[in-house]
Amino acid sequence: MEIYTDGGCIGNPGPGGYAVVFMEHGKIIEEFSQSFKHTTNNRMEYRACLHALEVIAAKGLKNATLHTDSKYVMQSVTEWGHKWKKLGWARNKSGSDKIKNEDLFKACYLLNESLNVRWQWVKGHAGNVGNERADELANAAASAPLAHRIEDTPVSVNQSTPSVSLEQVFMF
């Protein structure tokens, strides 16, 4: 399973959205997007990856590859997170350099620890079908009418249970 994620907002901060595209054998089999009233680009990138990880966990998917065009999100989860966890969820020993978007980072990091997911960086706007579709959906979500947007509230971190709802677990 190839999973492409993207997130962004109009202005930074501003109205935002994220999207997740699920592909098998080069074909899109499912898509999901969500709109938010007021957020940042990085929060939307994290939310897209978190949604993908939650679906992977809920469906028990094996051999999934999560593609993101956010090097920051990918590296925070796959490279830097172990050190940040040892430092008490901070970026330095004194704790003065706090992790930005700590709620979403921790949720992604802790869920990723329990899964066997390959992360792959993909260059944005470079013609990759999955990435281009995720970008299109995320931009549409960010541009959605106000009535379709939700608040970007902090995520509660639960190490054992994904928060994805049954309606968001697809039929593939």
Backbone hydrogen bonds, N-H to C=O, Kabsch-Sander energy under -0.5 kcal/mol:
donor,donor_aa,acceptor,acceptor_aa,energy
2,E,23,M,-2.6
3,I,1,M,-0.5
3,I,65,T,-3.0
4,Y,21,V,-2.9
5,T,67,H,-2.1
6,D,19,A,-2.0
8,G,17,G,-2.3
10,I,15,P,-3.1
11,G,9,C,-0.9
14,G,39,T,-2.1
16,G,36,F,-1.8
17,G,8,G,-2.6
18,Y,34,Q,-1.8
19,A,6,D,-2.8
20,V,32,F,-2.7
21,V,4,Y,-2.9
22,F,30,E,-2.9
23,M,2,E,-3.2
24,E,27,K,-2.4
27,K,24,E,-1.9
29,I,22,F,-3.0
30,E,22,F,-1.4
32,F,20,V,-2.0
34,Q,18,Y,-1.9
36,F,16,G,-3.2
37,K,150,I,-2.7
39,T,14,G,-2.7
44,M,40,T,-1.7
45,E,41,N,-2.3
46,Y,42,N,-2.6
47,R,43,R,-2.6
48,A,44,M,-2.2
49,C,45,E,-2.0
50,L,46,Y,-3.0
51,H,47,R,-2.6
52,A,48,A,-2.1
53,L,49,C,-2.6
54,E,50,L,-2.7
55,V,51,H,-2.2
56,I,52,A,-2.4
57,A,53,L,-2.5
58,A,54,E,-2.9
59,K,55,V,-2.6
60,G,56,I,-0.8
61,L,56,I,-2.0
64,A,116,N,-0.5
65,T,1,M,-2.5
66,L,118,R,-3.1
67,H,3,I,-3.9
67,H,65,T,-0.6
68,T,120,Q,-2.0
69,D,5,T,-0.6
71,K,69,D,-0.8
74,M,70,S,-2.3
75,Q,71,K,-3.1
76,S,72,Y,-2.5
77,V,73,V,-2.0
78,T,74,M,-2.8
79,E,75,Q,-2.4
80,W,75,Q,-2.6
81,G,76,S,-1.2
83,K,80,W,-0.5
84,W,80,W,-2.3
85,K,81,G,-2.7
86,K,82,H,-1.9
87,L,83,K,-1.8
88,G,85,K,-1.7
89,W,84,W,-2.1
90,A,84,W,-1.3
91,R,97,D,-2.9
95,G,92,N,-0.9
98,K,96,S,-1.1
99,I,89,W,-0.6
102,E,99,I,-0.9
105,F,101,N,-2.8
106,K,102,E,-2.9
107,A,103,D,-2.0
108,C,104,L,-2.4
109,Y,105,F,-3.3
110,L,106,K,-2.9
111,L,107,A,-1.8
112,N,108,C,-2.8
113,E,109,Y,-2.0
114,S,110,L,-0.8
114,S,111,L,-0.9
115,L,112,N,-1.5
117,V,115,L,-0.6
118,R,64,A,-2.3
119,W,117,V,-0.5
120,Q,66,L,-2.6
122,V,68,T,-2.2
126,A,123,K,-0.7
132,E,128,N,-3.1
133,R,129,V,-2.2
134,A,130,G,-2.3
135,D,131,N,-2.5
136,E,132,E,-2.3
137,L,133,R,-2.6
138,A,134,A,-2.6
139,N,135,D,-2.5
140,A,136,E,-2.1
141,A,137,L,-2.4
142,A,138,A,-2.4
143,S,139,N,-1.5
144,A,141,A,-1.1
148,H,145,P,-2.3
149,R,146,L,-1.6
150,I,35,S,-2.0
153,T,151,E,-1.4
158,N,156,S,-0.6
168,Q,165,S,-1.5
169,V,166,L,-1.2
170,F,168,Q,-0.8
